[in-house]
Amino acid sequence: MAEQTFTDPLAQEYYRQGEMKLESAQSAEAVLRQAEAFGQKEARAEVMQSAFYFLAAAHFLESRDAKESARAYHQAGQQLHRIGQFTQAARAYSSAGHQAERAARMATAIASQHDLQHLAVRSYSRANHCFAEVGELEWSETEYLNERNARVTWAKMEGKHPWGQLAWKVTSNYGTSFSRWGLWVIGTIAVFSVLYELFFQLQWLQPIGSDTVSAWIPLWSAVYYSVNVTAALGLVDYQPTHVVSQVVVVINVLAGYLLLGIGIGIIGRMIRSR
């Protein structure tokens, strides 16, 4: 096994003890039993010993049994969280998520696939919260994205169609990418601007009134119309008169509401994370 190092000498000693037991027995069963027994105690030293025994076993099992490795990493995360080692707990939970997803891909039984993928979701979620507790916001966001992607996979396994989640991912990477959302807004305005210019030329957009209607300026008026409809402002002097143009306006309004909701969500998440 690759050498693992920890800044706490006691943690290093417990991990090394677990490694020695694993190397001599070439089996994780005894170490896992001892880790569970230590985890039932209340003393900090014994909880720490439980955590690092679980970590040693989890690392040992990575190439042997991904499912048991995932469970051992998850147990290690729980024990580390008990003694306030949040960063180390987050890393253990993250490893649990990765191992659980790998085990789910290899599993043949459908029930086992679902259980392992659900474990991955829970592990990533806890990793996210542990990193957030110590202010590691970049790592927290990474685990948040891992959790969202794992949820989509889990939903598909459950026979569900997470179209909303996928749309959220495509438009803003689950509410984390302001630039991606901005590109979608610009692209939406551009596409509908082209359509509105075409509709005006086909006379599918007609003035609402004859006295106060602004003259249609090629391209600019189409962009103005698209921005107003996308933002649902209603400050337009032309109305769609053909069924095709009416349908397009309805689609534009719905797309605008969707993008507006996502934008508000992004800003809200940025405020909470800061």
C-alpha positions in Angstrom: 0.0 0.0 0.0 1.1 3.6 -0.7 2.4 5.4 2.4 -0.1 7.7 4.1 1.1 10.5 6.3 -0.8 12.6 8.9 0.3 15.6 10.8 -1.0 14.2 14.1 1.6 11.7 15.4 -1.1 9.8 17.3 -3.2 9.5 14.1 -0.2 8.4 12.2 0.5 5.7 14.9 -3.1 4.4 14.8 -3.1 4.3 11.0 0.3 2.4 11.0 -1.1 -0.1 13.5 -4.1 -0.8 11.2 -1.7 -1.2 8.3 0.5 -3.7 10.1 -2.6 -5.8 11.0 -3.8 -5.7 7.4 -0.3 -6.6 6.1 0.0 -9.6 8.4 -3.6 -11.0 7.9 -4.1 -9.8 4.3 -7.7 -9.4 5.3 -9.7 -6.3 6.5 -12.3 -8.2 8.6 -10.4 -8.1 11.9 -9.4 -4.4 11.5 -13.0 -3.5 10.6 -14.3 -5.3 13.7 -11.8 -3.5 15.9 -12.6 -0.2 14.3 -16.4 -0.7 15.0 -15.6 -1.7 18.6 -13.5 1.4 19.2 -16.1 3.6 17.5 -18.7 2.6 20.2 -16.5 4.2 22.9 -16.7 7.8 24.0 -13.0 8.6 24.7 -11.4 10.8 22.0 -8.4 8.5 21.7 -10.5 5.5 21.0 -12.7 7.3 18.5 -9.6 8.5 16.7 -8.2 4.9 16.7 -11.6 3.8 15.2 -11.3 6.4 12.5 -7.8 5.6 11.4 -8.4 1.9 11.5 -11.3 2.5 9.2 -9.1 4.6 6.9 -6.4 2.0 6.8 -9.0 -0.7 6.0 -10.7 1.5 3.4 -7.4 2.1 1.6 -6.4 -1.6 1.8 -9.8 -2.5 0.2 -9.7 0.0 -2.7 -8.3 -2.5 -5.2 -10.0 -5.5 -3.6 -13.6 -4.6 -2.8 -14.8 -1.1 -3.8 -18.1 -1.6 -1.9 -16.5 -2.4 1.4 -13.9 0.3 0.8 -16.7 2.9 0.3 -18.4 1.8 3.5 -15.2 1.9 5.5 -14.3 5.4 4.2 -17.9 6.6 5.2 -17.4 5.1 8.7 -14.1 6.9 9.0 -15.7 10.1 8.0 -18.3 9.7 10.7 -15.7 9.0 13.4 -13.5 11.9 12.3 -16.4 14.3 12.4 -17.1 13.2 16.0 -13.7 14.4 17.1 -13.9 17.6 15.1 -11.4 16.7 12.3 -13.7 18.2 9.6 -11.1 18.4 6.8 -10.0 14.8 7.2 -13.6 13.8 7.6 -14.5 15.5 4.3 -11.7 13.8 2.5 -12.8 10.4 3.8 -16.4 11.1 2.8 -15.3 12.2 -0.7 -13.3 9.0 -1.1 -16.4 7.1 0.1 -18.4 8.7 -2.7 -15.9 7.9 -5.4 -15.6 4.3 -4.2 -19.3 3.9 -4.0 -19.9 5.1 -7.5 -17.2 2.8 -8.8 -18.7 -0.1 -7.0 -22.2 0.8 -8.3 -20.9 0.7 -11.9 -19.4 -2.8 -11.3 -22.4 -4.2 -9.4 -24.6 -6.6 -11.3 -27.6 -6.6 -8.9 -29.9 -3.6 -9.5 -30.7 -3.2 -5.8 -27.0 -3.1 -5.0 -26.4 -0.5 -7.7 -29.1 1.7 -6.2 -27.9 1.4 -2.6 -24.3 2.1 -3.6 -25.3 5.1 -5.7 -27.4 6.4 -2.8 -24.4 6.0 -0.5 -22.3 8.1 -3.0 -24.9 10.9 -2.8 -24.9 10.9 1.0 -21.1 10.8 1.2 -20.6 13.7 -1.2 -23.2 15.7 0.7 -21.4 15.2 4.0 -18.1 16.0 2.4 -19.6 19.2 1.1 -20.8 20.2 4.5 -17.6 19.3 6.3 -15.5 21.3 3.9 -17.9 24.2 4.3 -17.6 24.0 8.1 -13.9 24.8 7.9 -14.3 27.4 5.2 -12.8 25.3 2.3 -15.3 26.8 -0.1 -13.6 25.6 -3.4 -13.5 22.0 -2.1 -17.0 22.4 -0.8 -18.2 23.4 -4.2 -16.4 20.5 -5.8 -18.2 18.1 -3.5 -21.5 19.9 -4.2 -21.1 19.2 -7.9 -20.1 15.6 -7.2 -23.3 15.2 -5.2 -25.5 16.8 -7.9 -24.1 14.6 -10.6 -24.5 11.5 -8.3 -28.1 12.5 -7.7 -28.8 12.6 -11.5 -27.2 9.1 -11.9 -29.3 7.8 -8.9 -32.5 9.3 -10.4 -31.9 7.5 -13.7 -31.3 4.2 -11.8 -34.6 4.8 -10.1 -36.3 5.1 -13.5 -36.9 8.8 -13.2 -36.1 11.4 -15.8 -34.3 14.4 -14.1 -34.9 16.9 -16.9 -34.9 19.8 -14.5 -31.6 18.8 -13.0 -30.0 18.3 -16.4 -31.3 21.7 -17.6 -29.9 23.2 -14.4 -26.6 21.6 -15.1 -26.5 22.7 -18.7 -27.4 26.3 -18.0 -25.4 27.1 -14.9 -23.6 23.9 -13.7 -26.1 23.5 -10.9 -26.1 27.2 -10.0 -22.4 27.6 -9.7 -21.4 29.2 -13.0 -22.5 32.8 -13.5 -20.6 33.0 -16.8 -22.3 29.9 -18.3 -25.7 31.4 -17.3 -24.7 34.7 -18.9 -23.8 33.0 -22.1 -27.2 31.3 -22.2 -29.0 34.6 -21.6 -27.0 36.2 -24.5 -27.6 33.2 -26.7 -31.3 33.2 -26.0 -31.6 36.9 -26.8 -29.6 36.5 -30.0 -31.7 33.5 -31.3 -35.0 35.2 -30.6 -33.8 38.5 -32.1 -33.1 36.7 -35.4 -36.6 35.2 -35.3 -38.3 38.5 -34.5 -36.5 40.3 -37.3 -37.8 37.5 -39.6 -41.3 37.8 -38.3 -41.4 41.5 -38.9 -40.3 41.0 -42.5 -43.0 38.4 -42.9 -45.5 40.9 -41.2 -46.2 38.5 -38.4 -45.5 41.3 -36.0 -47.9 44.2 -36.3 -48.1 47.5 -34.4 -50.4 47.6 -31.4 -51.6 51.1 -32.1 -51.2 53.5 -35.0 -50.4 56.8 -33.1 -47.6 56.0 -30.7 -45.8 53.1 -32.3 -42.1 53.4 -32.7 -40.6 52.8 -36.1 -39.0 49.4 -36.5 -35.2 49.7 -36.8 -33.7 46.7 -38.5 -31.9 44.4 -36.1 -31.9 46.8 -33.2 -35.7 46.7 -32.7 -35.5 42.9 -32.9 -32.9 42.8 -30.1 -35.0 45.3 -28.1 -38.1 43.1 -28.6 -36.2 40.0 -27.6 -34.8 41.6 -24.4 -38.2 42.8 -23.4 -40.0 39.5 -23.9 -37.1 37.5 -22.3 -37.3 39.8 -19.2 -41.1 39.8 -19.3 -41.2 43.6 -19.2 -43.9 44.0 -21.8 -42.5 47.3 -23.1 -43.2 46.6 -26.8 -45.2 48.3 -29.5 -45.7 45.2 -31.7 -47.8 42.1 -31.2 -47.5 38.7 -32.8 -50.4 38.1 -35.2 -49.4 34.7 -36.7 -49.7 31.5 -34.8 -46.0 30.7 -35.3 -44.9 34.1 -34.0 -47.3 33.7 -31.1 -45.9 30.3 -30.2 -42.3 31.6 -30.4 -43.2 34.5 -28.0 -44.7 32.1 -25.5 -41.5 29.9 -25.7 -39.4 33.1 -25.3 -41.4 34.1 -22.1 -41.0 30.7 -20.6 -37.3 30.6 -21.3 -37.0 34.0 -19.8 -38.7 33.0 -16.6 -36.5 29.9 -16.4 -33.3 31.9 -16.9 -34.4 34.5 -14.4 -35.1 31.9 -11.8 -31.7 30.3 -12.3 -30.0 33.7 -12.1 -31.7 34.5 -8.8 -30.6 31.0 -7.5 -27.0 31.7 -8.5 -26.9 35.0 -6.8 -28.6 33.6 -3.7 -26.1 30.7 -3.5 -23.1 33.2 -4.0 -24.4 35.3 -1.1 -24.9 32.2 1.2 -21.4 30.8 0.4 -19.7 34.1 1.1 
